Amino acid sequence: MKPLGPIPPGFTAIDGELAIAGRKASELVVEAGTPLFVYDAGLITARVAALRAALPERLGLHYAVKANPFAPLLRHMAGLVDGFDIASGGELAMVVAAGLDPARISFAGPGKRDDELEAAIMRGVTLNLESAREAERALAVGERLGRAPRLAIRVNPDFDLKGSGMKMGGGAKPFGVDAALVPALARRLIAAGCEWRGLHIYAGSQTLDAAAIAETQAATIALAARLAEDSGAALPACNLGGGFGIPYFPGDRPLDLAAVGRALEAQFAALPAVLGETAFCIELGRYLVGEAGVYLTRIVDRKDSHGEVFLVTDGGLHHQLAASGNFGTVVRRNYPSAIATRFGAPVEEEASVVGCLCTPLDRLADKAGFPRADEGDLVAVFCAGAYGASASPAQFLGHGPAAERLVNANS
Ligand SMILES: *Cc1c(COP(=O)(O)O)cnc(C)c1O
């Protein structure tokens, strides 16, 4: 039997069933059908509160929209975080539709088209520039529109985040301007009359190692100070990146948030003068929303093949690519999952949970221990709040997207 990842805290059983925000799984799917993503708004609120308590007051908290752009979730987030980081014109349209204040939005990401630059500049969104040529196009678009663009430079740092799932800095990268070229570009932007918004330095994602995050943040602050000195201008703002990971797999331990907070507090207490007035923030995606989401899918067939049990569901990798092991993982390991309609019941058998796609890649849980489940039972895949619905090929094989719901225990 292969182990399952750890079920995140905050989920309870009611009448032997998984409850999300106090609502039984079977009730949730009566309203919305299956497959269904359910996001617990209270868990997101609690996560933000825990971050605020652990991290320095001076540090702003941004939400990386690409983790989950579901409109009700964005609106919930608007009351919790200080800013939003987007990565496309499509995400810009989503955050505008959700009623978010454009002045709190920054736009990073390679390959921004002129129409995307224009939409961002018209709305007063900060552009995190990914290259010198993109910077020239942003200035030209601002000139044409008669608007001074709000510009920051995304830096390709000379280091990456140790232990991170996806490395986004260090060496040759499509992301950000190589650190050595940043001071000259900053001077150029300021001289051209832009509204100078400072630096964005993102070194990686998904680490559970507090010491690695602290080390990266210290290196990031030192780099920001050096670049500010070399460009001869104060730094109005500095986005220190993120990279806070969540436990997905067997043996993963939660990030020690208090340790991250203490280290950053010490950094802030000893800031060089050039950063004295700088507004710092971090940008988090999965850490804010990942563990608050559950993917519910119904078993439509139970079959035995060569002595193995397969629970065949109406969901699959077209909604939960990451849980199938096909989104940025080298070795396939089991996400946390459970039989939602028999939550907390003892393990009775070894079974694999597979999806309804006609490909061997479509496996949500491999040879794991579950209570006996049959047609009609619901399977819950946890850690589904980030990079689920929005990062899976929903059109593949024609099944279409899953439903999504934000639920709040207090409403
Ligand atoms: C994807 C991304 C994030 C969010 O990453 P998480 O691992 O979900 O926290 C933040 N910043 C940038 C620049 C990104 O590309």
The ligand as an SDF file (V2000), in Angstrom:
LIG
                    3D

 15 15  0  0  0  0  0  0  0  0999 V2000
    3.3230   31.5380   -9.5090 C   0  0  0  0  0  0  0  0  0  0  0  0
    3.8870   32.7380   -8.8930 C   0  0  0  0  0  0  0  0  0  0  0  0
    3.5800   33.0330   -7.5560 C   0  0  0  0  0  0  0  0  0  0  0  0
    2.7630   32.1430   -6.6760 C   0  0  0  0  0  0  0  0  0  0  0  0
    3.4250   30.9470   -6.3900 O   0  0  0  0  0  0  0  0  0  0  0  0
    2.9230   30.0090   -5.2010 P   0  0  0  0  0  0  0  0  0  0  0  0
    3.8760   28.8900   -5.2080 O   0  0  0  0  0  0  0  0  0  0  0  0
    1.5230   29.5890   -5.5420 O   0  0  0  0  0  0  0  0  0  0  0  0
    2.9380   30.8000   -3.9590 O   0  0  0  0  0  0  0  0  0  0  0  0
    4.0660   34.1980   -7.0400 C   0  0  0  0  0  0  0  0  0  0  0  0
    4.8240   35.0430   -7.7910 N   0  0  0  0  0  0  0  0  0  0  0  0
    5.1350   34.7820   -9.0710 C   0  0  0  0  0  0  0  0  0  0  0  0
    5.9670   35.7290   -9.8360 C   0  0  0  0  0  0  0  0  0  0  0  0
    4.6800   33.6170   -9.6670 C   0  0  0  0  0  0  0  0  0  0  0  0
    5.0150   33.3500  -10.9360 O   0  0  0  0  0  0  0  0  0  0  0  0
  1  2  1  0
  2  3  1  0
  2 14  2  0
  3  4  1  0
  3 10  2  0
  4  5  1  0
  5  6  1  0
  6  7  2  0
  6  8  1  0
  6  9  1  0
 10 11  1  0
 11 12  2  0
 12 13  1  0
 12 14  1  0
 14 15  1  0
M  END
$$$$
